[in-house]
């Protein structure tokens, strides 16, 4: 069983990106992984923006990255790049915080014009941080994510199928055969 840190880089409390990650966390947990969610927006702004490396929340986040075998990084795309709050956190982590880790980059956005944000904005940063293996990422259009009145998320069938595949590939890259794929 691998430990997976699932990082939401959305600054919004009502984020579709965060809801999507928590859904994918359930799939990884069902496959036997220990999943630890981290919503960057819950880290105090003064710690992130003040570059307070000693702030308890930054120290804790750094320790979570160190403990993880794999990291899922999800972000909404703003101005053709990943979120500023995610950038602030990544800037405060040790230079090689992802060394030896398998990483799954995910992004959400309103237009297919932003689909390359994963490969041209996020992937280079993850690589520079020493990620051992960055698996194929996935971009999901906002229109494929619907938040219901009860707060749950519905993912359009085609997007849900594609996301299941990339999550299963990530799981396999962690060295564990996905149980759901074996059962199917």
C-alpha positions as CSV (number, residue, x, y, z in Angstrom):
1,X,0.0,0.0,0.0
2,X,1.4,3.4,-1.0
3,X,0.8,6.7,0.8
4,X,-0.7,9.3,-1.6
5,X,-0.8,13.0,-0.9
6,X,-3.7,14.6,-2.8
7,X,-3.1,18.3,-3.1
8,X,-5.8,20.7,-4.2
9,X,-4.3,24.0,-5.4
10,X,-7.7,25.7,-5.6
11,X,-8.1,28.9,-3.6
12,X,-11.9,28.5,-3.5
13,X,-13.8,26.8,-0.7
14,X,-16.5,25.7,-3.2
15,X,-14.0,24.4,-5.7
16,X,-14.9,21.9,-8.3
17,X,-11.2,21.0,-8.5
18,X,-11.1,20.1,-4.8
19,X,-14.4,18.1,-5.1
20,X,-13.0,16.2,-8.1
21,X,-9.8,15.4,-6.2
22,X,-11.7,14.1,-3.2
23,X,-13.7,11.8,-5.6
24,X,-10.4,10.5,-7.1
25,X,-9.1,10.0,-3.6
26,X,-11.9,7.6,-2.9
27,X,-10.9,5.6,-6.0
28,X,-7.3,5.4,-4.8
29,X,-8.4,4.4,-1.3
30,X,-10.6,1.7,-2.7
31,X,-7.4,0.4,-4.5
32,X,-5.7,0.1,-1.1
33,X,-3.7,3.3,-0.9
34,X,-3.5,5.5,2.1
35,X,-4.7,8.9,0.8
36,X,-4.0,12.1,2.7
37,X,-5.9,15.2,1.4
38,X,-4.3,18.6,1.5
39,X,-6.2,21.7,0.5
40,X,-3.6,24.5,0.0
41,X,-6.3,27.1,0.7
42,X,-6.4,26.0,4.3
43,X,-2.7,27.0,4.9
44,X,-2.7,30.5,6.4
45,X,-2.1,33.2,3.8
46,X,0.5,34.9,6.0
47,X,2.6,31.7,6.0
48,X,2.3,31.2,2.2
49,X,2.7,34.8,1.1
50,X,5.2,35.7,3.8
51,X,7.4,32.7,2.9
52,X,7.4,31.6,6.5
53,X,9.3,28.3,6.2
54,X,9.0,27.8,10.0
55,X,5.2,28.2,10.2
56,X,3.7,25.0,11.6
57,X,1.4,24.7,8.6
58,X,4.3,24.9,6.2
59,X,6.4,22.5,8.3
60,X,3.4,20.1,8.3
61,X,2.9,20.3,4.6
62,X,6.6,19.7,4.0
63,X,6.4,16.6,6.2
64,X,3.3,15.3,4.3
65,X,5.2,15.6,1.0
66,X,8.2,13.8,2.6
67,X,6.0,10.9,3.8
68,X,4.2,10.4,0.5
69,X,5.1,7.7,-2.1
70,X,2.9,9.5,-4.7
71,X,1.4,12.9,-5.1
72,X,-1.7,14.0,-6.9
73,X,-1.6,17.7,-7.7
74,X,-4.8,19.3,-8.9
75,X,-5.3,22.9,-9.9
76,X,-7.7,25.1,-11.6
77,X,-6.1,26.9,-14.6
78,X,-6.0,30.7,-14.3
79,X,-4.4,32.8,-17.0
80,X,-3.0,29.7,-18.7
81,X,-1.1,28.5,-15.6
82,X,-1.7,26.7,-12.3
83,X,-3.1,28.6,-9.3
84,X,-1.0,31.2,-7.4
85,X,-1.8,29.5,-4.1
86,X,-0.3,26.3,-5.4
87,X,2.7,28.2,-6.7
88,X,3.2,29.8,-3.2
89,X,3.2,26.3,-1.6
90,X,5.5,24.7,-4.2
91,X,7.9,27.7,-3.7
92,X,8.2,26.9,0.0
93,X,8.9,23.2,-0.3
94,X,12.5,22.0,-0.4
95,X,13.9,22.1,-3.9
96,X,13.8,18.3,-4.3
97,X,10.6,17.6,-2.3
98,X,9.3,15.3,-5.0
99,X,12.5,13.1,-5.3
100,X,11.6,9.5,-5.7
101,X,7.9,10.2,-5.9
102,X,5.3,9.3,-8.6
103,X,3.2,12.4,-9.5
104,X,-0.2,12.8,-11.2
105,X,-0.9,16.3,-12.4
106,X,-4.5,17.3,-12.9
107,X,-6.1,20.5,-14.0
108,X,-9.6,22.0,-14.5
109,X,-10.6,24.9,-16.6
110,X,-13.2,26.6,-18.6
111,X,-11.7,26.2,-22.1
112,X,-9.7,23.7,-24.0
113,X,-7.3,26.6,-24.7
114,X,-5.9,25.9,-21.3
115,X,-5.2,22.2,-21.8
116,X,-1.5,22.7,-22.3
117,X,-1.1,24.3,-18.8
118,X,-0.3,20.9,-17.4
119,X,2.6,20.3,-19.8
120,X,3.9,23.8,-20.2
121,X,3.4,25.3,-16.7
122,X,3.0,22.5,-14.1
123,X,5.0,19.6,-15.4
124,X,8.3,21.5,-15.6
125,X,8.0,22.6,-12.0
126,X,7.2,19.1,-10.8
127,X,10.2,17.8,-12.8
128,X,12.5,20.5,-11.3
129,X,11.4,19.3,-7.9
130,X,12.8,15.9,-8.6
131,X,9.7,13.8,-9.4
132,X,10.8,10.3,-10.2
133,X,7.9,9.7,-12.5
134,X,5.3,12.1,-13.6
135,X,2.5,10.1,-15.2
136,X,0.2,11.4,-17.9
137,X,-1.9,14.2,-16.5
138,X,-5.4,15.1,-17.3
139,X,-7.3,18.3,-18.0
140,X,-11.1,18.4,-17.3
141,X,-13.4,21.1,-18.6
142,X,-15.5,22.9,-16.0
143,X,-18.6,22.1,-18.1
144,X,-17.9,18.4,-17.4
145,X,-18.1,19.0,-13.6
146,X,-21.5,19.7,-12.0
147,X,-22.0,20.5,-8.3
148,X,-25.3,19.3,-7.1
149,X,-27.4,21.1,-4.5
150,X,-26.1,18.7,-1.8
151,X,-22.5,19.6,-2.6
152,X,-21.7,16.4,-4.4
153,X,-20.0,16.4,-7.7
154,X,-21.1,14.7,-10.9
155,X,-18.6,14.2,-13.6
156,X,-19.7,13.8,-17.3
157,X,-19.3,10.1,-18.3
158,X,-16.6,10.6,-20.9
159,X,-14.5,12.7,-18.5
160,X,-15.2,10.3,-15.6
161,X,-13.9,7.4,-17.8
162,X,-10.7,9.2,-18.8
163,X,-10.1,10.3,-15.2
164,X,-10.5,6.7,-14.0
165,X,-7.9,5.5,-16.5
166,X,-5.3,8.1,-15.5
167,X,-5.9,7.4,-11.8
168,X,-5.5,3.7,-12.4
169,X,-2.3,4.3,-14.4
170,X,-1.0,6.4,-11.5
171,X,-2.0,3.6,-9.0
172,X,-0.1,1.1,-11.2
173,X,2.9,3.3,-11.3
174,X,3.0,3.3,-7.6
175,X,3.7,-0.4,-7.8
176,X,0.2,-1.7,-7.0
177,X,-2.2,-3.3,-9.4
178,X,-5.5,-1.4,-9.2
179,X,-8.1,-3.7,-7.6
180,X,-10.9,-2.1,-9.6
181,X,-9.1,-2.8,-12.9
182,X,-8.6,-6.4,-11.9
183,X,-12.2,-6.9,-11.0
184,X,-13.4,-5.4,-14.3
